[in-house]
Structures are given as structure tokens and as C-alpha cells.
Amino acid sequence: MEQQSTRLGVEKISNLMINLCVPAFITMFAMSLYNIVDTIFVARGVGTLGVAALSIAFPIQMIMGALASTFGIGGASIISRRLGAKAIGEANRVFNHVIWLTGFFSMLMTATAFLLLDPLLRTFGATDNILSYAKDYLSVILLGSVFATFAMATNNVVRSEGNAKIAMLTMLIPAVINMILDPIFIFGLDMGIKGSAIATVIAQFTAATWLLKYYIGGKSYLTLKWIGFLPDFKVVQEIISIGLPSFIMMSSTSLMVVSINWMLLIFGGEIQIAVFGIINRVMAFVYLPITAIVQGMQPIIGYNYGAKLQGRVTQTVKLGLIGSTIIASIVWVVPVGIPELLMNIFSNDNHVIANGTNALRLVFLLAPIIGFQMVTAGLYQALGKAKTSLMLSMSRQLLFLIPFVLTLPHLYGLKGVWMSFPIADGLAFLFALIILLKDRKMLFPNLSREGCQH
């Protein structure tokens, strides 16, 4: 176990990036593939209204995920720096606060969501035709939210120890189970969209059980200990202050989806909501290699920053920026070059395919530059620079995308919704570049010398 985390401070940076990013990529690939397969099954087994229901339910799922990310990523950032400073007892104390916070707030939010389910779905854009499908799906998903938030939060902590393979298996196994169960419940048992939700909950329970076994089995530096009925509010404040950018980023994604759904409903109709439901899945899938780079580099940056090895921090940042830009440029070709093929995979509705083809080209117009902004936000989070990370996390969706989504359709109609994406991408890139240039002396003190520590 000691070797697992201490290697973050001694092993060659390029090797560490590969060893940590590849498992993260495989994990997210499996999860994103599940989301795509799930959408395909719902489209074929339920229809366009079923896909629209997934889009309506997505913001609530994102809020639950944002909660888990707040505690998981915030705690993981602190834990990786504590491990770098050899403060194992403090790292373990933070870990158990992550468990407490995740359990308490996930149950609180689940109960609230059940009480307000109908008005929430209406607020998020559900029409009379979509509402019953969205309720059938979300009422089941909420029952498994405690398992989902526990798995998401603690899996971030696993990565903070540098144990990327366990983190990969934690999500890979449930994703495979989910894809197997989906057709059984949707088609075999004729349960429709509710069958998709049941398959998801079973998979989430599997992930939570796997992680619980990992910690109880003594495979980690960290051990599960009851902290009492009330947490230490200083520890809570530190976790939340660092994890808050993740919450805002994911919550702003939820707000963004709600805003887009409403604009699409006003200027397009229910079919456009289904189109966006598909595009949302494609975006998550296309950008996942960049997210893997961010997740892979964060433990390295956190550990070496805590160990005061600035040269290794610098080299990790440079590799992350270069790698993410190259990958973003490569994957950009697919949605822009062959959008018809992508839409045909998801739907056999000619209206959905035609509208989705045009929308995809606009949405991904400036995709090659988005990796820069994502890596920069991840960097400041790993450094524990909460305010800067918060601003970067807010920039693309909250500061730029949502205002344009709410205004441009009034000038350009439906096209204005899709035009908002490349405009927001360009502005978020410039914002991240300005911040990075401002801190270049801190981040790149030896920019002229390439031979930093390995």
C-alpha cells in the first residue's frame, strides 16, 4: 500500500500519467458506453418520448452526482496532499468525513426529490406526454441514489491513493452488469423505461458493495471508522471548499440542461428534447478521454505539491495540456465529420436524425479547445486553490453557455440554442488561458529547462 502512493513522488511522470489515465479512461469508457447503450435500448424499446424522459431526468441525476463529487473530489484532493506529506492519520480522518457527508446528504436529497418529484419534473421541462415516462424512470433511480453517491465519492478517494486499477474495476464491473441487464428488463421482461432504471440501480449497488469490501479488506491506507453523529466542521469546511467547484460545475450542467430543454420546447418541441438527450450522451462519450487525463493527473499534482516537488507538478501540467488538446482535436472529427452515422445509431426517427445531424455540427464546432479549459480547472482543484478552481468550473456553463442559451434563440430561433455551445467554448478557453498566464511563474518556474525531475 505504501508503494502505491509513494510512487506518485518518484516514478517517471509520463509513466504515471499512462498508469493513472488509462484505467480512468477505461472506467469512463465503460460507463459512457453504458449510457449510450441504455439510450439506444430506450429509443428502440420505448421510443422518442422515452429518450426525452431520460433528458428530463438527467438534471436530477446530475445534482446527486454533484453532491458525491463535492465530497469525493474535495476529500480526495486533501487526502492525496496529506499522503504526500506523510500525514496518514489526517488523511484517514478526512476519508471518514467523506463517508459521513455522502451518506447523510444523499439520503436527505433523495427524500426531498421524492416529495417534490412532479413539480421538479415539470420545472425541468416535462410535458404531459413525457411526465409519466420520467416518473417511472426517476422514481426507481432515486431508490438507488445512496449506492450511487457512495460509489462515486469513495472511488475518487481510491484514485487519490494512486490505486487506479481498483477505481477502474469499481466502475467497469457494474457497467458490464448494467449493459447485460438492460435488454433483459426492457425487452425480456417488457418493463420499458422502468426496466432500464432497475438495471442501473442493481449496477450501482454492485459498485458500492465492491468498494465497501475494498476498504474493509484492508487493501487501502484508509480504514472505515465511525466519526460520531456530528462531524468536525473544520474538516467539513475544507472538504466542501475544495469540492465546491465540482458541485457548481455539475449543478450548472443540470441548470444548463434545464435551460436548454425549456428553449428547445419553446422553439422546437418534444423531438428537440430527444435530440438533445442524444447529443448529451455523445458529448459525455467524446470528452471522456480528456476527463480521464484530468482524473489521472490530479493525484500526481496533489501528492507532489504536498511533497514540495514543483518540477514534477510542472511536468504533469504540461503533459496534461498537450495530451488533452491532441485528443480533443482527434475526437472532434467524429461528430463534425459523420454526424448522420451517430444519429442513426441512436434513433430510427427521421426527424430526430435530421435535426440531430445539424445540431451536432454546431455543438462540436470548437471542441478541440475544450481540453485546455478542463485541464486548467482540474489543475487548480488538485492544488487546493478553491477560488480559482471555482471560477474556472463556473465559466463555460454558468457564466457563458446558459446566458447565450437563454438569449440567442430569441434572435436565431432553434439554431441559437446550438450556436451557444461553440461561443461558450471559445470564451471559456480565453478565460482559462488568462488565468494560466497570470500564474505562469508559479506553475512553470523552469519553463526554459525541459529536464525537470522525473
N, C-alpha and C positions, 0 to 999 in steps of 0.2 A: 504493500500500500504506500509506503514511504517513497519508493522509487517512482510510483505512478505520478505523484505530484511534484517531486523534486526535479524530475526530468524536464519540467517546464522551464527551469532555470539554467540547464546545462546542455540540453540536446540542440542540435542544429535547427535553426528557426524554420527553414524550408521543410525539413523532415517533420517537425512538429505540426506545421500547418497542414501537411498532407495527412498525417496520422489523426488529426483532430477534425479537419474539414470533410474528409471523405466519409467517415462514419456519420457525421451530421448530415451530409448530403444524402446518403443512402436512407437515413431515417426520414428526412423530409420528403424525399422522392416517394417512399412508400406511402407516407401519409397523404401527400398531394395526389398520388396515383389513386389512392382510395377515394378521395374527394371527387376526382374526375370520373372514376368508375361508378361511384354512387350516383352522380348526376346523370350519367348515361343510363343506368338502370332505372332511375326515377323517370327520366324522359321517355324511355321505351315502355315502362310498366305502368306509369301513372299519366304522363302526358305533359304538355306545356304548362298547365296550371300547377302541376307538381314541382316542376323546376322553378316556377315563380315563387312557390311556397318556400323552397329552400333559400331563395334570395331574401325573402321577408324574414325568415327565422335567423338568418346569418348574423344580424347585428346583436341579437341577444346572446348567441353563442360567442361572439367576439368579446362582449363585455365580460362574460365568465372567463374566457381565456385571458383577457386583460388583467383580471384580478389575480389569476395564477401567475402571470408573467411579472406583475408588480412584486410579489413576494419572492418568486423563484429567481428572477434575474437580479433583483436588488440584493437578495441574500447571497446569491452565487458570486456577485462582484465582491462583496465583503469577505466571503469565505476564501476565495482564491487569493486575495491580498493577505488575509490572516495566515493562510498556509505558507505563503511566500515569506512572511515574517516569522515563521515557526511558532505562531501562537495557536496551537491546535485546540486548546481548551476554549478560547474565544470563538474559534470557527465553529465548534460544536454547539456552543450556546446560541449562536446566530441560526444554525441549522434547525434547532428545535423550536425557535421562534417562528421560523418559516412554516413549519408544520402546523403550529397552533393557529397562526394567522390565516393560513389557507383553509383549514377545516372550519374555523368559526365563520369567516366571511362568505365562504361558498354556500354554507347552509342558510345563512341569513339572506343572501341574494336569491337563492333558489326559492325560498318561501315567499319572498316579495314578488318574484316573477310569476309564481302560481296564482297569487292573489290578484295580480293585475294583468293576467295573460291576454284577455280580449282587448282591453284598451291599448296595451303595448303593441299588439299586432296591428291594430287599426292605425296607430301612430306611425308605425314603420311602413305603412303603405298597403296593407292587406285590403283587398276589395271583398265584396260578398262572395265572389266565386273562389277567391284564394284562401279565405279565412279558415274554412274547415280543414283544408289540407295542412295549413300552417299549424293549426292547433293540434291535429293528430300527430304531427312530427315533433313539435316542440314540447308537448306535454310528456312525452317519453324521454326526450333528450334531457330535460331538467332533472328527471329522477336519477340520472347517472352523472350529474354535474360534479358531485363530490369526488367521484373517482377520477373524472377528467381533470379537475383542478389540482388534485393531489399529484397525479402523474406528471402533469405539465410543470408544476412548481419544483418538485423534487428532481425531475430529470435535468433541470438547469443546474441544480446543485451537483449532480453526478458529473456533469461536464466541467464544473468549476474545479473538480479534483483531477481533471485530465483523463477521466475514465470514459472516453468517447465510445468504446465498444459496447459497454453496458447501456449507455444512453441510446445507442443505435438499436440494440435488441429490444429495449423497453418500448420503442415505438414501432419497430419493424414487425414483431410478432403479432401485436394487436391489429396492425394494418392488414396483414395477410388474413387473419381470422375474419376481419370485417368484410373483406372482399369475397371470402368464401360464403359467409352467412347472408350477404345482401341478396343474391339471386334466390337463395333458399326461402327467405322470409317474404321477399317482394313477389316472386313468381310462384315458387313451390307451394307456399302456404297461403298465397293470394292475400297478403296483408297490406299491399300497396306501400304508401309512404310511411305508414306506421312500422312496417317491417324493416325499412331502412333505418329508422331510429332505434329499434330494438337491437339490430346488429351492431350499431355504433355503441350503445351502452354496454353490451357484452364485451366488446373490444376494450372499452375504457376500463372496465372492471379488471380485465386481464392485465392491463398495463399497471394499474395501481397495485395489484397483488404481486406482480413481478418486482416492483420497486421496494415494496414492504419486505419481501423476502431478502432482497439485496442488503438492506440495512440491518435487518435482524440477524442475518447470517454472518455478520462481521467482515464483509468484504470491503467496507469503506473505513476511512479515517473516522467518520462521523457515526455517532450512535444515537438511537432514539431514547430520549429521556423526557419525562413529564415536567413541564416548567411551572405548573400550578394553574390556577383558574385565571389569574391575571398575569399578563406578560410584563417584561421590563420595558417601559415606554421609551427609554433612550435607545434600546436596540430596535424597537419598532420604528421609531423616527428615522434611524439610519437606514433601515431596510427600505422603508417607503420613499424616502428622499431620493434614493438611487434608483429604485424600481419605478418611480412615478412616471418617468419618460416613456417606459414601456406601456404603462396603463393608458397614458394620454394618447400614445401612438395607436394602440389597438382600439381604444374607445373612439378616437377620431375616425378610425376606419369604420366603426359602427355608425357614427354620425354621418360619415360620408356615404355609406350605403343607403341610409335612410333618406338623405338629401337627394341622392341620385334616383332612388325608387320613386320619390314624390314627383320629381321633374319628369321622369320617364312616363309616369302615369298621366301627368297633365298634358305633356306634349307628344306622347306616343301611344300609351295604353298597356294592357297586361302583357302583350307579346314582348314589348321592350324590356319589361322587368325580367322576363325569362331570358332574354338576350344578355342582359347584364349579369344574371346569375351564372351563365356560362362563361362570360368574359372574366368574371371574378375568379372562377376556378382556374382559368388559363393564366391569369396574372400570377396567382399563387404558385402555379407549376413552373412558369417561365423564370420567375425570380428566385426560386428556391436555391439554386447554386450560389447566389450572392448571399442569401441568408445563411447558408452553410459556412461561407467564408467568415462572415461576421461572428457566428457562434464559435467557429474554430479558433479565431484569433483572440477572442475575449479572455479566455483563461490564461493564455500566454502573456498578454498585455498586463492583466491584473496581477499575476504572480511576479513578473519581472519588475513591474512598477513598485510592488511591495518590497521586493528584494533590492531595489535601487539599481537595477541593471538597465540603464537608459538606452544603451546601444541596442539591446535586444528588443526593447519596445519600439524604437525607431524602425528597425528592420522589419518587424512584424507589420507595422502600419504600412510601410511601402509595398510589401508583398500583397497585403490585403487590397490596397487601392489599385495596384496594377492588375491583379488577378480578377477582381470584380469587374473592372472596366472591359477586360478582354472577354470575359464570359458574357457580360451583358450585350456586347456587340455581336457575339456569335448567336445567342438565342433570339436576338431581335429579328433575325432573318425569317424565323418560322411564322410568327403571327402577321408580319408585314408581307411576306412573300407568298404564303399559302393559306390565307385566312379561310378560304372556302372549304379546304380539306378539314381544318379544325372544326368548323361549324357542322360539317356533315357527320363528324364523329359523334357529336353530342345530340343532334336532332335530325329528324326527317321531315320537319315542318319547313316548307319552302319559305314562308315569311320570316321565320326565325333565322334561317340560313342567310337569306339575302340581307336582312338588316344587320346581322352579326358580322358579316364579311366587311361591310363598310365601316362599322364601329371599331372592329379590331385594328384596322389600318391606322385610324386616328389615335386610338388609345395608346398604341405602342410606337408612335412616331418618333419620340425622343428617348426610347428605352435604353439605348447604350450609355446614357449618362447617369442613370438612376443608381448604379452600383456605388458611385463616388459618395453620394449623399448617405446611403445606407451604411457604408463602412465608417464614414466620419461620425455618424450618430453612435454606432456601436463602440467606436474608439473612446469617446468621452464617457460613455457609460462604464466601460471597463476601468477607466481611470478614476471613477468615482466623482467625476465633475458633473454633479447633478443638474445644475442650472443650464450649462451649455448643452448637455445631452437632451434636456427637456426642450430647449428651443429648436434643436435640430430635429427632434422627433415630431414636434408640432408642425414644422414648416411646410412639408409637402401637402399634407392632407388638411390640416386645420387652418393654416394661415393662407394657403394658396388655392388648393383644389376646391374645397367647399364653397368659398365665396364666388369662384368662377362658375361652379355648377349651378349656383342659385341665381346668377345674373345672365350669363351668356345665352341660355335657352330663350330668354325674352327677346334677344336680338337675332339669334340664328336658328331658333326652333330646336328640334331634336339634335341637330348637328352640334349645337352649342354645348350639350352635355358631354359629348365625346371629345370636342376640342379642348375642354378644360384640362384633360389629363396631360397632354404634352406641354401646355403652358405651365402647369404646376410643376412638372418635372424640370423644366428649364430654370424656373425661379428657385426651386429648392437646391439645384446644383450650384447656382451662383451664391446662394446663402451659405452653403457648406464650404465652398471654396474660400469665401471671405473669412470665415471663422478659422479655417485651417491655416491660411496665410498669416492671420493675426498671431497664431500660436506656433508658427514655424520654428522659432528659436528654441522653444521648449521641446517640441516633438522631433525636430531634425537638427540637433546641435552639431552633428558631424556630417552634414549633407554632402560635403565635398569629399568625404572619405567613405568609400563603399565597404571597406573591410571592417565593419562593426563586429562585435563579439558574436560568436556562433553558439 
